[in-house]
């Protein structure tokens, strides 16, 4: 049914587990996932994106580059214009975000922070332009990656601004509260950091995972 015109949303539902595995750093699980059928262009693109992130996080950069090339190619496939989520968002836009987000994460992992920041900002521009949907069609804010990269690059003031902006969009989300606290600590704003730490504890009280950054 998800191959029929007008049922692109089912393809989105079908691939949600891969997005979740990326969100929570389940790299081995991602790499064990079988490739979707060739005619399912959008799910195949997300599969390549998830694998690219997994390879990046496990320092297998050559393999990550191959996945990035696949994502970029799929993002240009005109079929994606017709595969939409509730007739609101063309999956073409999601694959454009995926390509730039993966490129940014890969560049950051290699220490190329200027390129990483540029790619991630471009991804955020596309993300911010998506029509409203709930949950958002791109499931986890790219700002969580950008903030983490700013911290890795030794730019905590820039990270602080990114996290504060994200908290305006998604109030009291633990991911950005965690990153905001880190950014404040790195600037010796210890009083503000302590206040944010309390907010984070309240937001994260029922979580069963521990964070080391605002994204895995």
Residue, then its C-alpha position, 0 to 999 in steps of 0.5 A: x500500500x505504501x507504494x501507491x500514490x498518496x500513501x507516502x506517509x506510510x513510507x515515513x512511518x515504515x522508516x521511523x525506527x531508523x530515525x530513532x536508532x540515530x537519535x539514540x546512538x544505536x550504531x550496531x542496530x543500524x548497520x544490521x538493518x536490511x536495505x529497503x526495496x530499491x523502489x522505495x526511494x525515500x526509505x532507502x535514502x534514510x537507510x543510507x543516511x542512518x548508516x552514514x551517521x553510524x559509520x561517522x560515529x564509529x570513525x569509519x570515514x571512508x564508508x561514511x563518505x560512500x553513504x553520503x554520496x548515496x544520500x546526495x544522489x537520492x536527494x536529487x531523485x524527482x520521485x521524492x517530490x511526489x512522496x509526501x507526508x500527509x500532503x504537507x512535506x515532500x520527502x525531497x526536503x527531508x533528504x536534503x536535510x539528511x544530506x547536509x546533516x550527514x555532511x556536517x557530522x562527517x566534517x566535524x568528526x574529521x575536525x573540519x569545523x568550518x565546513x561542518x558548521x556551514x553544512x549544519x546551518x544549511x540543514x537548519x535553514x531547510x528544516x526551519x522552512x518545513x511546514x508545521x506538522x506534529x511531530x515535526x517531519x524531521x524528527x530531531x532538531x539539527x540545532x542539537x548537532x550544531x550546538x554540539x559541534x560548536x562546543x567541540x570547536x571551542x565556541x561555547x558562546x555560539x553554542x549557547x545561542x543555538x541552544x537558546x533558540x532551540x528552547x524557544x521552539x521546543x521549550x524545556x527539551x532535555x537535549x538542549x538544556x544539557x547542551x546549554x548547561x555545557x556551553x555556560x560552564x565553558x564560559x564560566x557562567x556557573x550561576x546560570x549553569x546551575x539553574x539550567x542544570x536543575x531544569x535539565x534534571x526536571x526535564x530528564x527525570x524519567x529518562x533511562x539514558x544518560x547524555x554526553x552531548x546534545x546528540x549521540 
